[in-house]
Amino acid sequence: MADKKHKHGEMDITEQEKTFSGFMRMSTNIGIVAIAIVIFLAIFAR
């Protein structure tokens, strides 16, 4: 195993790309919901 050399660009990264895409989608959705809650509270919490 130690005699194998790493070659840049040969690793399959489809799973990492899907995971990162899901993470970014969830983060964006949480951010939108948080902003909506803040706006709702600013309008109706008097």
C-alpha positions as CSV (number, residue, x, y, z in Angstrom):
1,M,0.0,0.0,0.0
2,A,2.9,2.4,0.7
3,D,4.3,1.9,-2.8
4,K,1.1,3.4,-4.5
5,K,1.5,7.0,-5.5
6,H,-1.3,9.5,-5.3
7,K,-2.2,11.1,-8.7
8,H,-4.1,14.4,-8.6
9,G,-7.6,14.2,-10.1
10,E,-8.1,10.5,-10.2
11,M,-10.3,10.1,-7.1
12,D,-14.1,9.7,-7.5
13,I,-15.7,12.6,-5.7
14,T,-19.3,12.2,-6.6
15,E,-20.4,11.4,-3.1
16,Q,-18.5,14.4,-1.6
17,E,-20.1,16.6,-4.2
18,K,-23.6,15.3,-3.4
19,T,-23.0,15.7,0.4
20,F,-21.7,19.3,-0.1
21,S,-24.6,20.2,-2.3
22,G,-27.0,18.9,0.3
23,F,-25.2,20.8,3.1
24,M,-25.4,24.0,1.1
25,R,-29.1,23.5,0.3
26,M,-29.9,22.9,3.9
27,S,-27.8,25.8,5.1
28,T,-29.5,28.1,2.6
29,N,-33.0,26.9,3.7
30,I,-32.2,27.4,7.4
31,G,-30.9,30.9,6.6
32,I,-34.0,31.8,4.7
33,V,-36.2,30.5,7.6
34,A,-34.2,32.4,10.2
35,I,-34.6,35.7,8.2
36,A,-38.3,35.1,7.7
37,I,-38.7,34.6,11.5
38,V,-36.8,37.8,12.3
39,I,-39.0,39.7,9.8
40,F,-42.1,38.2,11.2
41,L,-41.1,39.1,14.8
42,A,-40.1,42.6,13.7
43,I,-43.6,43.2,12.2
44,F,-45.8,41.5,14.7
45,A,-44.0,41.6,18.1
46,R,-45.2,44.8,19.6
